[in-house]
Every structure is written in C-alpha cells, then in structure tokens.
Amino acid sequence: MSRKFKASTTSEDWSDISSRWGKDSQVDFLERFEKAVSKLLVSDGLESCLDAGSEVTTIWQLLNNTSEVRHRSSVRQDILDQLLDSISTSKKDKVIRASVYVLLLMISEDRNVMRGIKRKGFHLSNLATALKRDMHEAAILIYLLDPTPLEIKNLDLLPSLLQVACNSDTQKWPTLLPLTPTSASIALIEILVTAFDYVTNNVHLASLSSPPILSKLVGVAKNSNLEEGVALAAILVRCVRLNGNCKKFLSQATPVDPFLHLLRRKEHRAKCAALEYFHEILQIPRSSANSLLQEIQQQGGIAIMHTLMASLHQTEPEHRVLAASLLLQLDMMVYILSIYPYSE
C-alpha cells in the first residue's frame, strides 16, 4: 500500500461523515480511515485520544456491519496492511504509537483482526522495538499475539516489561483497550519466570528481586484487577522461593488486603493463587508470622475463616492442604490471644 498515515491539523467533522453514511456509497473508506487516524496523530491528552479512538472504532464497525461497501474484505485487509507497514517502517514514534493503538481498537471490536495479523507473518521484533522505545501499548499487542515463551525470551523484553509494570500508577489508559499495558506486562513477566527450566527462571527472577522493583510490583497488587492479581501472586511466589531476602522483604512490605481480595473471589484460579502466596510468605520466624497472621485476621475478620472453610471443599487436594494450614494457624493465633491477650 503506497499511502502512509500523515498528521494533519484539520479533519472533517466525524458526526457529519457518519450521518452521510448510506447516502454517498462512493466515499473512499481508506481516506475516511486515514482521516480518523490522522486525528489520533495530533491528539493531545487522554480525552482527545478517546475522541479520536471513538471515530476509528465507529468507522470499523460501519465497515464490518454495512452491506453498502463492495469488497469489504479487501478494504479491511488494505487498512490492516497499512497499519502493520507503519509499525514496521515508520521512523516517527507518534505514527507507530497511533498505529498500535488503532490495531488494539480494531481487535477490541473484532477478534478476527488477530488472525489477520498472524496470517501476515508480522514480526514481533517490530513491536519489541516499539516497546523498548517506551510505547507501552505495544505490550498489549505482543501479549494478544500469544508468542511462545521462547519467542518472548528471545525478544529480551524483561527490562521494558518491568518498566511498564513498575510505573502503572503514573499512566491512565483508555477503557476501550482490550486490557491495560500493565496487565499485559505482568502476564508476560509471569511467563518469563515460570515457563523455563529452574536456572533460566531464576535468571529472570534475579532481575526483579531487588527491593525497589519488588515494592513497585507490590503496589500493582492494590489495583484489584483479577488477572493482574493472579499473575502477580505467581510472580511473587517465585520471588519468595528464590531467596530469604525476598521473603523477608515481602513479608514486611506486602499489603495483605489485595491477596485477601483474591481469596474471596469465586474464581478458582484466584483462590489458589492467594493460598499459594500466603503459604509461602508465612514460612518465616514465628514472631513475624504471628504479626502477619494478626493482620490477616484483622482485615479478613470472621469472613476469612468462612472462606477458608469453604475452600476445603472447593479446591484440589494440594490447595485444600494450604487452606487447612492457614485456617489452623489463624485459629491457633485467635485462641492464644484469647488466653494471653498481651502475647504476640
């Protein structure tokens, strides 16, 4: 495709374009789409980005749902080719960022777009380059393309993924996206620290086991996002198992409420992730463990005991053991405190 997306300072009012739809079937869809993307290139701030993104979504919906346009499949493919070409060849960060964002909007509306990208043999290295140039949205597209663990490893993404995950509180992302860059990054990090042999996993874990990085990852747990929470629990469990320093730091720095939230969830994977995390984090000296148990009991109340009782019947044998262990420790602590109110 010869045309490239160009930034322009003017664009036709989108409501006027959409209102004329059906009256002028000869309107060039590619030009319409280019104008919509051009608005993204000059958008400034989240609100204007949302407005421009809404236009892109609307035109894609019209293209998919109307019977007025001939050769719809060809037009869709031309649009996809143009976006992928922009990501691969453009030297301008804003063009690449806008192209990635538009692809994500299209995927949100039509999952068949993913198959189209894969059929084109699009190189993940182009997205990896974009991510390393601080285009955080590229992490979402990498995740959605479902690369193998080895492909993720060979792209050398871990430093960039940590950068995205550790700065999640400084960014606001449009809700139109299929997921956030933070969620995608956490999911990819989980793969890097769990999918390989013991030595390779630990090499990756060593990159994120310092207190500054761990403290920022722990901060992500406060988002109460299910997928982030489950993946983050798996990552932190691996960190705890890596060495005693990680365990000591996390036992002191991790807020228990996000993991109690996971434990209360009805989703099986959430309960299991929380049980594994509490099991590992409580493998510490008894005085410290008692302080942590007391915090769990204070924040969870009697409801957490009921949740653990229910888990004895809702999980696999290995997780039933973890639920029973935590329940017993909490019960013993409550009993001891009732007899010796001033004991730890």
C-alpha positions in Angstrom: 0.0 0.0 0.0 1.6 3.3 -1.1 -0.2 5.7 1.3 1.1 6.4 4.7 -0.7 8.0 7.7 0.1 11.6 7.9 -0.5 14.0 10.7 -2.8 16.9 9.8 -4.2 19.7 11.9 -7.7 19.6 10.3 -10.1 16.8 9.8 -13.7 16.6 8.7 -16.3 16.5 11.5 -16.9 12.9 12.2 -20.5 13.2 13.0 -21.0 14.7 9.6 -19.2 11.8 7.9 -21.3 9.2 9.8 -24.6 11.0 9.2 -24.0 10.9 5.4 -23.3 7.2 5.5 -25.6 5.3 3.2 -26.2 8.5 1.1 -22.8 8.5 -0.5 -21.6 5.0 -1.0 -18.7 6.1 -3.2 -16.8 7.7 -0.3 -13.4 6.2 -0.1 -13.2 4.2 3.1 -9.5 4.2 3.2 -9.5 8.0 3.1 -12.0 8.1 5.9 -9.9 5.8 8.0 -6.8 7.8 7.2 -8.5 11.0 8.4 -9.6 9.3 11.6 -6.1 8.0 12.3 -4.7 11.5 11.5 -6.8 12.8 14.3 -5.0 10.4 16.6 -1.7 11.7 15.5 -2.5 15.2 16.6 -4.5 14.3 19.7 -3.1 15.6 23.0 -4.2 14.1 26.3 -6.5 11.2 27.2 -9.8 13.0 26.4 -8.8 13.9 22.8 -7.3 10.4 22.4 -10.6 8.9 23.4 -12.5 11.1 20.9 -10.2 10.1 18.0 -10.3 6.5 19.1 -14.0 6.5 19.1 -14.0 7.7 15.5 -11.7 4.8 14.5 -14.0 2.3 16.2 -17.1 3.7 14.6 -15.7 3.5 11.1 -14.5 -0.1 11.7 -18.0 -1.0 12.9 -19.6 0.6 9.8 -17.2 -1.3 7.6 -18.0 -4.6 9.3 -21.7 -4.2 9.5 -22.8 -2.4 6.4 -23.7 -4.1 3.1 -23.2 -0.9 1.1 -19.5 -1.3 0.6 -18.2 -3.5 -2.1 -15.1 -5.7 -1.5 -15.3 -5.2 2.3 -12.7 -7.9 2.9 -10.2 -6.2 0.6 -10.7 -2.8 2.2 -10.2 -4.3 5.7 -7.0 -6.0 4.5 -5.8 -2.8 3.0 -6.3 -1.0 6.3 -4.5 -3.8 8.2 -1.6 -3.8 5.7 -1.2 0.0 6.1 -1.2 -0.2 9.9 1.3 -3.0 10.0 3.5 -1.3 7.5 3.5 1.9 9.5 4.7 0.0 12.6 7.4 -1.8 10.7 8.8 1.1 8.7 7.9 4.4 10.2 10.6 6.4 11.9 8.1 8.6 13.8 7.2 7.4 17.3 3.8 9.1 17.1 2.9 7.2 13.9 3.9 3.9 15.4 2.0 4.6 18.6 -1.1 5.6 16.8 -0.9 2.5 14.5 -0.6 0.2 17.6 -3.5 2.0 19.3 -5.7 1.7 16.2 -4.9 -2.0 15.9 -5.9 -2.5 19.5 -9.2 -0.7 19.0 -9.9 -2.9 16.0 -9.1 -6.0 18.0 -11.5 -4.9 20.7 -14.3 -4.7 18.1 -13.3 -7.7 16.0 -11.1 -10.6 17.2 -10.7 -11.7 13.6 -8.1 -8.9 13.3 -5.7 -11.0 15.3 -5.9 -13.8 12.8 -5.3 -11.3 10.0 -2.1 -10.1 11.8 -0.8 -13.6 12.3 -1.5 -14.5 8.6 0.6 -11.6 7.5 3.6 -13.1 9.3 4.1 -9.8 11.2 7.4 -9.8 13.1 7.2 -9.5 16.9 10.5 -7.7 16.8 8.8 -4.6 15.4 6.6 -4.4 18.5 9.5 -5.2 20.8 11.4 -2.3 19.3 8.3 -0.1 19.9 8.0 -1.3 23.5 11.7 -0.5 24.1 11.1 3.0 22.8 8.5 3.5 25.7 5.4 2.8 23.6 3.7 0.8 26.4 0.7 -0.1 24.3 2.9 -2.4 22.3 3.0 -4.8 25.3 -0.7 -5.4 24.8 -0.4 -6.4 21.2 2.6 -8.6 22.0 0.6 -10.4 24.6 -2.5 -10.8 22.4 -0.4 -12.3 19.6 0.3 -15.1 22.0 4.0 -15.7 21.4 5.7 -18.8 22.7 7.8 -18.4 25.9 11.0 -18.8 23.8 9.9 -16.0 21.5 9.3 -13.8 24.5 12.7 -14.6 25.9 14.5 -14.0 22.6 13.0 -10.6 22.3 14.8 -9.5 25.5 11.7 -7.7 26.8 12.1 -8.1 30.6 13.6 -4.7 31.4 10.9 -3.0 29.3 8.1 -5.0 30.8 9.3 -4.2 34.3 9.4 -0.5 33.3 5.8 -0.7 32.2 4.6 -2.7 35.3 6.5 -0.6 37.8 5.1 2.7 36.5 1.5 1.7 36.3 0.4 4.4 38.8 1.7 7.2 36.5 -0.4 6.2 33.5 -4.1 6.3 32.7 -5.3 4.2 29.8 -8.5 4.4 27.7 -11.1 1.8 28.7 -11.6 1.0 25.0 -8.4 -1.1 25.1 -8.8 -4.9 25.4 -6.6 -4.7 28.5 -4.0 -2.4 30.0 -0.3 -2.4 29.3 0.2 -3.2 33.0 -1.9 -6.3 32.8 -0.2 -7.4 29.6 3.3 -6.8 31.1 2.6 -8.7 34.3 1.2 -11.6 32.3 4.4 -11.7 30.1 6.7 -11.4 33.1 4.9 -14.4 34.7 5.7 -16.4 31.6 9.3 -15.4 31.8 9.7 -16.5 35.5 7.7 -19.7 35.3 7.9 -21.3 31.8 11.5 -22.3 31.6 13.9 -24.6 33.5 15.0 -23.8 37.0 18.2 -21.9 36.1 16.5 -19.7 33.4 13.6 -18.9 35.6 15.9 -17.8 38.3 18.0 -15.7 36.0 14.8 -13.8 35.1 13.7 -13.6 38.7 17.1 -12.1 39.7 16.2 -9.1 37.5 13.1 -8.3 39.6 14.1 -9.4 43.1 15.6 -6.1 44.4 13.6 -4.2 47.0 12.9 -1.1 44.7 11.4 -3.3 42.0 9.5 -5.6 44.4 8.0 -2.6 46.2 6.6 -1.3 42.9 5.3 -4.7 41.9 3.6 -5.0 45.3 2.0 -1.6 44.5 0.4 -3.1 41.4 -1.4 -5.6 43.6 -3.5 -2.8 45.0 -5.3 -2.3 41.7 -7.7 -5.2 42.5 -7.6 -6.4 38.9 -8.2 -10.2 38.8 -5.8 -11.1 36.0 -3.1 -8.8 37.3 -3.5 -10.2 40.8 -3.3 -13.8 39.9 -0.3 -13.3 37.7 1.4 -11.1 40.3 0.8 -13.6 43.0 2.5 -16.3 40.9 5.5 -13.9 40.3 5.8 -13.0 44.0 5.6 -16.7 45.0 8.6 -17.4 42.7 10.5 -14.4 44.2 9.8 -15.7 47.8 11.2 -19.1 46.8 14.3 -17.5 45.2 16.0 -16.4 48.4 15.4 -15.5 52.0 15.9 -11.7 51.4 12.9 -11.6 49.0 10.8 -13.5 51.5 11.8 -11.2 54.4 11.2 -8.1 52.4 7.8 -9.2 51.0 6.6 -10.4 54.4 7.2 -6.9 55.7 6.2 -4.8 52.7 3.3 -6.6 51.1 -0.2 -5.4 52.0 -2.4 -8.4 52.7 -5.7 -6.9 51.5 -5.1 -7.5 47.8 -4.5 -11.2 48.4 -7.4 -11.5 50.7 -9.4 -10.0 47.9 -8.2 -12.8 45.6 -9.0 -15.4 48.2 -12.6 -14.1 48.5 -13.1 -14.2 44.7 -15.3 -17.0 43.3 -12.8 -17.7 40.5 -10.9 -20.9 41.3 -7.5 -19.6 40.0 -7.8 -16.6 42.2 -8.3 -18.6 45.4 -5.4 -20.9 44.5 -3.0 -18.0 43.8 -3.8 -16.4 47.1 -3.4 -19.7 49.1 -0.1 -20.3 47.5 1.1 -16.8 48.2 0.1 -16.9 51.9 1.6 -20.3 52.3 5.0 -19.1 51.0 5.0 -15.8 52.8 4.3 -17.3 56.2 7.4 -19.5 56.0 9.2 -17.1 58.3 10.1 -16.9 62.0 7.1 -17.4 64.3 7.1 -13.9 65.8 7.0 -12.3 62.3 4.4 -14.9 61.1 2.2 -14.1 64.0 2.2 -10.4 63.2 1.3 -11.3 59.6 -1.5 -13.7 60.7 -2.8 -11.0 63.0 -3.0 -8.6 60.1 -4.8 -11.2 58.0 -7.3 -11.8 60.8 -7.9 -8.2 61.5 -8.5 -7.3 57.8 -10.3 -10.5 56.9 -12.4 -10.9 60.1 -14.6 -14.0 60.7 -15.4 -13.9 56.9 -11.9 -15.1 56.0 -12.3 -18.1 58.3 -15.6 -19.0 56.5 -13.8 -18.5 53.1 -11.1 -20.9 54.1 -13.6 -23.4 55.4 -15.4 -23.3 52.0 -12.0 -23.7 50.2 -11.6 -27.1 51.9 -14.4 -28.3 49.7 -13.8 -26.2 46.6 -10.2 -26.8 45.7 -7.9 -29.6 44.7 -6.2 -31.7 47.4 -2.9 -29.7 47.3 -4.8 -26.4 47.8 -7.0 -27.9 50.5 -3.9 -28.6 52.5 -2.9 -24.9 52.1 -6.3 -23.7 53.1 -6.3 -26.0 56.1 -2.9 -24.9 57.2 -3.8 -21.2 57.0 -7.1 -21.8 58.8 -5.3 -23.7 61.6 -2.7 -21.0 62.0 -5.4 -18.3 62.3 -7.4 -20.4 64.7 -4.4 -21.1 66.9 -3.5 -17.4 66.9 -7.0 -16.3 67.9 -7.0 -19.0 70.6 -3.7 -17.9 72.0 -4.6 -14.3 72.0 -7.8 -15.0 73.9 -5.8 -16.7 76.6 -2.8 -14.4 76.6 -4.2 -11.0 75.3 -0.8 -9.3 75.5 1.2 -12.0 73.8 2.4 -11.6 70.2 
